[in-house]
Amino acid sequence: MIKTRLLKMMKQGTRHVFMSILWQWLGLVAQIIIVGCFARIIGGTYAGKLDTKHLVIYLAVALFCIFSRLVFDRLYTEASFEASVDVKKTMREEIYSKLLRLGSSYRSKVSSAQITQMMGEGVEQLEIYFGKYISQFVYALLAPLTLFGILFQYNLRAAVVLLVAVPLIPIVIMIVMKVARKLLDKYFKVYYGLGDTFLEKLHGLTTLKIYESDGQAAEEMDVESERFRKITMKVLSMQLNSTIVMDIVAYAGAAVGIITTISEFLAGNMTLVSAIMFLLLSAEFFLPMRLLGSYFHIGMNGMKAADKIFEFLDLPEPEAGKYLISEGPYDIRFKGVSFAYNKEETIKDISMDIDAGQLVSIVGVSGSGKSTIASLLRQQNRNYKGSITVAGKELKNISEASLMSAMTAVSLNSYIFHGTVRDNLHLGKPKANDTKLVNILKLLNLWDELAPLGGLEFELAEGGANISGGQKQRLCIARALLKNSPIYIFDEATSNIDMESEEIIMSIIRKLSKELGKTVILISHRLANVVKSDQIFMLDSGSIVESGTHSQLIKKNGAYATLYKKQHALENYAGGAM
């Protein structure tokens, strides 16, 4: 019922939980004193033995305790709030740190939808669990024992009856928990599945509309939403029924305590003052446990959310590399490299040398393994066989931070963030001045296009939705150039853009190698872009079938030459048709 691992993680938050329990307990003590004062006032008045002095004292003490209880209640609320804030902050930091430790390959182990749900709804569930449920759980055990410790002095039988009835509520809670655990497992499975489906359909909405499949997608969403509605109603029904049972137990227990108190009073075994105290405090035996019952279902959700988060935090992490690559030459060597997705090899026994300062192109038809090589170099996929070295160091043993500082990758899916043009460019070089930024935009023929829109202050939409595909890709190239890393990977960076933008980008890519001495790997399906490469590797079904310069491969008249001639003929035909 309490996640000890969570408590150990929340060092600061645990202190707030302890303080919230203390303030609740002090509030109970104040309540007992208030009841004691009023019981003595009523008892003394009934017996005609209450003088003015004692009346004033009792009223003063009662008023002081009422004020104190208000203060304790406020302090409890503040402590609860601080505990909630701490658990949200700490857990989100833990999730984020785990993502950093998993590195760029995290998507192979957990979906973006799950991360979003954990960081959002999952952590929010923990807020109430940690801020309210845990403290209430401890207080619900402490309160009856405190009351028994005081009331048994007045009448042992009535105090025992009240104390014995209290555990009936946690027994009910434990029974409900067994039923609820399986139901909540199913609930969260459906909930996360719905989130995955929704995000997938949202990201692919344009594609769905192009193929007129948005209606079918909406129907699929309706089916999953209906499943979620049904499981939600089952959870709510279970919660309502268990709440009714706990209410019955609580009120029945209080009723038994009241009946016992009255019978003991009538039998002469209890004074009027004692009877009044029992009558007024009998509900206090059950209210904390009853309130725990109301938090219970929220607590169960919190515990399941914690399980999901801990399951993510316990994912095996790739062994962190220790080597740094801070000095050249930045050559890259593949020796007998193979890699498989789901046991099916995507690349097979690849061996190739990429010398520092070379422009090397990797080509082939779709599915031949080109992008897999790029993902291996970026450490997005680590479980390869064979050897990959960068600047003389085995790739597996290079720290991700060091590799990322030495390597910049630009792909078709490079992301433009919501913010100004300046903000996006500063990702490449945070301290670059405006003159540097403008010059880099001019280099890519972007400045004249962006200046009328606001220049560096132009506000870009999420994903660069308010600029063209060519402008977006050139902006990504500009950001990459600002980083000025020794190694560049361009993975289909010129796909799906206009010819003018493609020519500008290819001119920059060639300059990186020829004039600036960068190691450049160009992955492209369009062979016209790789003609001036120092070395070309032709892939087919995951294997290198040919390698050499463009002229050498054309003379071989093999797979490369065949594909090049087909593309050349198709482009000439399209040009003539225009």
C-alpha positions in Angstrom: 0.0 0.0 0.0 3.0 2.3 0.4 5.9 2.3 -2.2 9.0 2.3 0.0 11.1 2.9 -3.1 9.2 6.1 -3.8 9.8 7.3 -0.2 13.5 6.6 -0.5 13.7 8.7 -3.7 11.8 11.6 -2.2 14.3 12.7 0.5 12.9 16.2 0.8 9.4 15.1 0.1 9.5 12.5 2.8 10.2 15.2 5.3 7.1 17.1 4.1 5.1 13.9 4.5 6.3 13.4 8.0 5.4 17.0 8.8 1.9 16.6 7.4 1.4 13.6 9.6 2.7 15.6 12.6 0.3 18.5 11.9 -2.6 16.1 11.5 -1.8 14.4 14.8 -1.4 17.7 16.6 -4.8 18.8 15.2 -6.3 15.6 16.7 -4.7 16.3 20.1 -6.2 19.8 19.9 -9.6 18.3 19.0 -9.4 16.0 22.0 -8.7 18.9 24.3 -11.6 20.9 22.8 -14.0 18.0 23.4 -12.6 17.5 26.9 -13.2 21.2 27.7 -16.8 21.2 26.4 -17.5 17.8 28.1 -16.4 19.3 31.4 -18.5 22.5 30.9 -21.6 20.4 30.1 -20.9 17.9 32.9 -20.1 20.6 35.4 -23.2 22.7 34.5 -25.5 19.6 34.7 -24.1 18.7 38.2 -24.2 22.4 39.2 -20.5 22.4 40.2 -19.1 24.7 37.4 -17.9 28.0 38.7 -17.0 31.1 36.7 -13.3 30.6 37.0 -13.3 27.1 35.6 -15.8 28.1 32.9 -13.4 30.9 31.7 -10.4 28.5 31.9 -12.2 25.8 29.8 -13.5 28.3 27.3 -10.0 29.9 27.0 -8.3 26.6 26.5 -11.0 25.5 24.0 -10.6 28.7 22.0 -6.9 28.4 22.0 -7.1 24.8 20.8 -9.6 25.8 18.1 -7.2 28.5 16.8 -4.3 26.0 17.1 -6.3 23.4 15.1 -6.9 26.0 12.3 -3.1 26.6 12.3 -2.3 22.9 12.2 -4.8 22.4 9.4 -3.2 25.1 7.4 0.3 23.8 8.1 -0.9 20.3 7.0 -2.2 21.7 3.7 1.1 23.5 3.1 3.2 20.4 3.9 0.9 18.3 1.7 1.3 20.8 -1.1 5.1 20.8 -0.7 5.2 17.0 -0.8 3.1 17.0 -4.0 5.4 19.6 -5.7 8.5 17.6 -4.7 7.2 14.3 -6.1 6.3 15.9 -9.4 9.6 17.7 -9.7 11.7 14.7 -8.6 9.9 12.1 -10.8 10.0 14.3 -13.9 13.7 14.8 -13.3 14.2 11.0 -12.9 12.3 10.3 -16.1 14.3 12.9 -18.0 17.6 11.7 -16.6 16.7 8.2 -17.5 16.0 9.3 -21.1 19.4 11.0 -21.2 21.1 7.8 -19.9 19.2 5.7 -22.5 20.5 8.1 -25.1 19.3 8.6 -28.6 18.2 4.9 -28.8 15.4 5.3 -26.2 12.6 4.9 -28.8 13.6 1.3 -29.3 12.5 0.6 -25.7 9.6 3.0 -25.0 7.2 4.9 -27.1 6.9 8.7 -27.2 3.3 8.3 -26.1 4.3 6.4 -23.0 6.8 9.0 -22.1 4.3 11.8 -22.6 1.7 10.0 -20.4 4.2 9.2 -17.7 5.5 12.8 -17.6 1.9 14.1 -17.5 -0.9 12.0 -16.2 1.4 9.4 -14.5 3.2 12.0 -12.4 -0.1 13.8 -11.6 -1.5 10.6 -10.2 1.6 10.5 -7.9 0.9 14.0 -6.7 -2.2 13.0 -4.7 -0.8 9.6 -3.7 2.4 11.1 -2.2 0.9 14.4 -1.0 -2.3 13.0 0.6 -2.6 9.2 0.6 0.7 8.2 2.3 0.3 10.7 5.2 -3.4 9.8 5.6 -2.4 6.1 5.7 0.0 6.6 8.6 -2.4 9.1 10.4 -5.3 6.6 10.0 -3.3 4.1 12.0 -2.0 6.6 14.5 -5.3 8.4 15.3 -7.3 5.4 16.7 -4.3 4.4 18.9 -4.0 8.0 20.2 -7.7 8.1 21.0 -7.6 4.7 22.7 -4.6 5.7 24.7 -6.6 8.6 26.2 -10.2 7.1 26.4 -9.4 3.7 27.9 -8.7 5.5 31.2 -12.3 6.5 31.3 -13.9 3.2 30.2 -11.9 0.3 28.9 -14.8 -1.7 27.4 -16.1 1.2 25.3 -12.6 2.1 24.1 -11.8 -1.5 23.1 -15.1 -1.8 21.2 -14.2 1.4 19.2 -10.7 0.2 18.6 -11.6 -3.3 17.5 -14.1 -1.9 14.9 -11.5 0.3 13.2 -9.5 -2.5 11.4 -12.7 -3.5 9.6 -12.1 -0.7 7.2 -8.5 -1.6 6.2 -9.7 -5.2 5.8 -12.3 -4.0 3.3 -9.6 -1.9 1.6 -7.3 -5.0 1.3 -10.2 -7.1 -0.2 -11.0 -4.3 -2.7 -7.3 -3.9 -3.5 -7.1 -7.5 -4.7 -10.0 -7.0 -7.0 -8.9 -3.6 -8.1 -5.3 -4.5 -8.9 -6.3 -6.7 -11.9 -8.9 -4.2 -13.0 -6.4 -1.3 -12.8 -3.8 -3.3 -14.7 -6.3 -3.7 -17.5 -7.3 0.0 -17.2 -3.8 1.3 -17.6 -3.1 -1.1 -20.5 -6.1 0.3 -22.3 -5.3 3.8 -21.3 -1.7 3.7 -22.6 -2.9 1.9 -25.7 -5.4 4.7 -26.4 -2.6 7.3 -25.9 -0.3 5.5 -28.4 -3.1 5.2 -31.0 -4.1 8.9 -30.6 -0.6 10.2 -31.0 0.2 8.0 -33.9 -3.0 9.1 -35.7 -2.3 12.7 -34.9 1.2 12.6 -36.2 0.0 10.8 -39.4 -3.1 12.9 -39.9 -1.9 14.4 -43.1 -1.0 11.0 -44.6 -4.4 9.6 -43.5 -6.2 12.4 -45.3 -4.1 12.0 -48.4 -5.1 8.4 -48.6 -8.7 9.2 -47.5 -8.2 6.9 -44.5 -9.0 9.5 -41.9 -12.6 8.1 -41.5 -11.3 4.6 -40.9 -8.8 6.0 -38.4 -11.6 7.9 -36.6 -13.6 4.6 -36.4 -10.6 2.8 -34.9 -10.2 5.6 -32.3 -14.0 5.3 -31.5 -13.5 1.6 -30.9 -10.6 2.2 -28.6 -12.3 5.1 -26.9 -15.4 2.9 -26.2 -13.1 0.2 -24.7 -11.6 2.9 -22.5 -15.0 4.2 -21.5 -16.2 0.7 -20.5 -13.1 -0.1 -18.4 -13.4 3.4 -16.8 -17.0 2.8 -15.9 -16.0 -0.6 -14.3 -13.3 1.2 -12.2 -15.7 3.9 -11.1 -18.4 1.3 -10.3 -15.8 -0.6 -8.2 -14.8 2.6 -6.5 -18.4 3.5 -5.7 -19.3 0.1 -4.3 -16.2 0.0 -2.1 -16.9 3.5 -0.9 -20.5 2.4 0.1 -19.1 -0.6 2.0 -16.5 1.5 3.8 -19.2 4.0 4.8 -21.4 1.2 6.2 -18.5 -0.1 8.2 -17.5 3.3 9.5 -21.0 4.4 10.5 -21.8 1.0 11.9 -18.6 1.0 14.0 -19.4 4.5 15.3 -23.0 3.4 16.1 -21.7 0.4 18.0 -19.4 2.7 20.0 -22.2 5.1 20.8 -24.5 2.3 21.9 -21.8 0.8 24.1 -21.1 4.2 25.6 -24.8 4.8 26.4 -25.2 1.4 28.0 -22.1 1.9 30.1 -23.3 5.3 31.2 -26.8 3.9 32.1 -25.1 1.0 34.0 -23.2 3.6 36.1 -19.8 2.5 34.7 -19.1 5.9 33.2 -19.5 9.5 34.3 -21.4 12.1 32.2 -18.2 13.8 31.3 -16.6 10.6 30.1 -19.8 9.6 28.2 -19.8 13.0 26.4 -16.2 12.6 25.4 -16.8 9.1 24.0 -19.9 10.3 22.1 -18.1 13.3 20.6 -14.9 11.4 19.8 -16.3 8.1 18.6 -16.5 9.4 15.0 -12.8 10.4 15.3 -11.9 6.8 15.5 -13.3 6.2 12.0 -13.1 9.5 10.1 -9.3 9.2 9.4 -9.7 5.6 8.1 -12.8 6.6 6.2 -10.9 9.5 4.6 -8.2 7.0 3.8 -10.8 4.9 2.0 -11.7 7.9 -0.2 -8.1 8.4 -1.0 -7.6 4.7 -1.6 -8.6 4.6 -5.2 -6.5 7.6 -6.0 -3.7 5.9 -4.1 -4.2 2.7 -6.2 -4.0 4.8 -9.4 -0.8 6.4 -7.9 0.7 3.0 -7.1 0.0 1.7 -10.6 1.4 4.9 -12.1 4.5 4.4 -9.9 4.8 0.8 -11.1 4.8 2.1 -14.7 7.4 4.7 -14.0 9.6 2.3 -12.0 9.3 -0.2 -14.9 10.6 2.5 -17.2 13.4 3.6 -14.8 14.5 0.0 -14.5 15.0 -0.4 -18.2 18.5 -1.7 -19.0 20.8 1.1 -20.0 23.4 0.9 -22.7 26.9 0.7 -21.2 28.2 4.2 -21.2 31.3 4.8 -23.2 34.4 6.3 -21.5 36.5 7.4 -24.4 36.5 11.0 -25.7 37.2 11.9 -29.3 38.7 15.4 -29.2 41.5 15.1 -31.7 41.6 14.0 -35.4 42.0 12.6 -37.8 38.3 11.9 -37.8 38.3 8.8 -40.0 35.6 6.1 -39.7 36.2 2.4 -40.2 33.6 -0.4 -40.5 34.9 -4.0 -40.3 32.6 -6.9 -40.7 29.6 -5.0 -39.3 26.2 -6.6 -39.1 23.0 -5.5 -37.5 19.5 -6.9 -37.1 16.1 -5.6 -36.2 14.0 -8.3 -34.6 16.5 -11.0 -35.6 16.3 -10.1 -39.3 19.6 -8.7 -40.5 19.4 -5.2 -42.1 23.1 -4.9 -42.9 25.4 -7.9 -43.3 29.2 -8.0 -43.0 29.7 -4.4 -44.0 33.3 -3.2 -44.3 34.3 0.3 -45.5 36.9 3.0 -44.8 35.9 6.6 -44.7 39.0 8.8 -44.4 39.0 12.1 -42.7 38.1 15.0 -45.0 36.4 12.7 -47.5 33.0 13.1 -49.0 31.7 9.6 -49.0 28.2 8.6 -50.3 26.2 5.6 -49.4 23.5 4.8 -51.9 21.0 2.1 -52.8 17.4 1.5 -53.2 14.9 1.9 -50.3 15.4 -0.7 -47.6 19.0 -1.6 -48.6 20.3 -0.5 -45.2 21.6 3.0 -45.8 19.8 4.8 -42.9 20.7 1.9 -40.6 24.4 2.7 -41.0 23.6 6.3 -40.1 21.7 5.2 -37.0 24.6 3.0 -35.9 27.1 5.9 -36.2 24.8 8.1 -34.1 24.5 5.3 -31.5 20.8 5.0 -32.0 21.3 1.3 -32.5 24.1 -0.2 -30.4 23.8 -4.0 -30.6 25.9 -4.4 -33.8 28.3 -7.1 -34.5 31.8 -6.4 -35.8 33.8 -3.2 -35.3 33.1 0.5 -36.0 35.8 3.0 -35.1 35.6 6.7 -35.1 38.9 8.6 -34.8 40.5 5.4 -33.9 38.2 4.6 -31.0 35.6 1.8 -30.9 32.2 3.3 -31.3 30.7 1.4 -28.4 33.3 2.7 -26.1 32.9 6.4 -27.0 30.8 8.5 -24.7 27.6 9.7 -26.3 28.3 13.3 -25.3 31.7 13.2 -27.0 30.3 11.6 -30.1 27.5 14.1 -30.4 30.0 17.0 -30.1 32.1 15.5 -32.9 29.3 14.6 -35.2 26.3 16.4 -36.6 23.5 14.6 -38.4 20.9 16.2 -40.6 18.1 14.1 -41.9 14.8 14.5 -43.7 13.1 14.6 -40.2 15.4 17.1 -38.6 13.2 19.2 -36.3 12.5 22.9 -36.2 11.3 24.1 -32.8 8.7 26.6 -32.0 10.5 29.9 -31.4 12.4 32.5 -33.4 14.8 31.8 -36.2 17.5 33.0 -33.8 16.5 30.5 -31.1 16.7 27.6 -33.6 20.1 28.7 -34.9 21.5 29.1 -31.4 21.0 25.4 -30.9 24.0 25.0 -33.2 26.1 27.7 -31.6 24.6 29.4 -28.5 27.0 32.3 -28.4 26.9 33.2 -32.1 26.2 36.9 -32.7 23.6 38.1 -35.1 26.1 38.9 -37.8 27.3 35.3 -37.8 23.7 34.1 -37.9 22.8 36.4 -40.8 25.9 35.4 -42.8 25.0 31.7 -42.4 21.5 32.4 -43.6 22.9 34.3 -46.6 25.2 31.4 -47.4 22.1 29.2 -47.9 20.1 31.9 -49.7 17.7 32.1 -46.8 18.2 35.6 -45.5 16.5 37.3 -48.4 13.5 35.0 -47.9 13.3 35.4 -44.1 14.2 39.1 -43.8 10.8 40.4 -45.0 9.1 38.1 -42.4 11.1 39.5 -39.5 14.5 38.0 -40.0 16.1 36.5 -36.9 13.0 37.5 -34.9 10.6 35.6 -37.2 8.5 33.3 -35.1 8.6 29.7 -36.4 5.7 27.4 -35.8 6.1 23.9 -34.3 8.0 21.8 -36.8 8.5 24.8 -39.0 5.0 24.5 -40.3 4.9 28.1 -41.4 7.8 27.9 -43.9 8.3 25.7 -47.0 10.0 22.3 -46.9 13.1 23.7 -48.7 13.4 26.6 -46.3 13.0 24.3 -43.3 15.7 22.0 -44.6 18.1 24.8 -45.4 17.5 26.2 -41.9 18.4 22.8 -40.5 21.6 22.9 -42.6 22.4 26.4 -41.4 22.0 25.2 -37.7 24.3 22.2 -38.5 27.0 24.4 -40.0 27.0 26.7 -37.0 28.0 23.7 -34.8 31.1 23.3 -36.9 31.7 19.6 -36.0 34.4 17.6 -37.7 32.0 14.9 -38.9 28.7 15.5 -40.8 26.1 12.9 -41.7 23.4 13.9 -44.2 20.7 11.3 -44.3 18.4 12.0 -47.2 18.7 15.6 -46.3 17.6 16.8 -49.8 14.6 14.6 -50.1 11.2 16.1 -50.9 12.4 19.6 -51.4 12.5 21.9 -54.4 15.3 21.8 -56.9 16.7 25.2 -56.0 17.0 24.3 -52.4 18.5 20.9 -53.3 21.2 22.6 -55.4 22.1 25.0 -52.6 22.3 22.3 -50.0 24.5 20.0 -52.2 26.8 22.9 -52.9 27.3 23.4 -49.2 27.8 19.7 -48.6 30.6 19.5 -51.2 32.3 22.7 -49.7 32.3 21.1 -46.2 34.6 18.4 -47.5 36.5 20.0 -50.3 37.2 23.4 -48.7 36.8 22.9 -44.9 38.2 19.4 -44.6 35.2 17.9 -42.8 34.4 14.2 -42.9 31.1 14.0 -44.7 28.8 11.0 -45.1 26.1 11.6 -47.7 23.2 9.1 -47.8 21.0 9.6 -50.8 18.6 7.8 -53.0 19.2 10.3 -55.8 22.5 9.4 -57.5 22.9 12.7 -59.3 23.8 14.2 -55.9 26.7 11.8 -55.3 28.6 12.1 -58.6 31.4 14.3 -57.1 31.9 12.0 -54.1 35.4 10.8 -53.2 34.0 7.3 -52.6 30.6 5.7 -53.2 29.3 2.6 -51.5 26.5 0.8 -53.3 24.2 -1.2 -51.0 21.8 -3.9 -51.9 19.9 -6.0 -49.4 22.2 -4.9 -46.6 25.5 -5.7 -48.3 28.0 -3.6 -50.2 27.9 -4.8 -53.7 30.1 -2.1 -55.3 32.4 0.7 -54.2 34.5 3.3 -55.9 34.2 6.7 -57.5 31.3 7.6 -59.8 33.4 7.1 -63.0 34.8 3.8 -61.8 31.3 2.5 -61.0 29.9 3.6 -64.3 32.8 1.8 -66.1 31.9 -1.4 -64.2 28.4 -1.2 -65.6 27.0 -3.0 -62.6 24.2 -2.2 -60.1 25.2 1.4 -59.6 25.5 2.2 -63.3 22.1 0.5 -63.9 20.4 2.5 -61.2 22.1 5.8 -62.2 21.1 5.4 -65.9 17.5 4.6 -64.9 17.3 7.7 -62.7 19.0 9.8 -65.3 16.6 8.7 -68.0 13.6 9.3 -65.7 14.7 12.8 -64.8 15.4 13.7 -68.4 11.9 12.4 -69.4 10.3 14.4 -66.6 12.3 17.5 -67.6 11.2 17.0 -71.2 7.6 16.5 -70.2 7.7 19.8 -68.4 
